[in-house]
Amino acid sequence: ASSRTIVLISGTPSSELCSTHHLMTPGGNRGVGYETALNLAQHSAKYHILMGSRSLEAGQSAVTTILSSPNIQGPVT
């Protein structure tokens, strides 16, 4: 049996977490998952995007890249 570790890193205030919808994008560090997270973050402040990644480093890099993209409206972690 394989084991998996899930790590959630968020510096988002709890008041913001309660006022938004949360969407999880598995495989968010590349491909369709990345493009989905990017498009949602660019088009709606209504969603808090939670990106899943097998690699913590790749996930953090993808979040940093998305947050530095133009027209980001919602939080991404």
Disulfide bonds with the S-S distance in Angstrom:
none
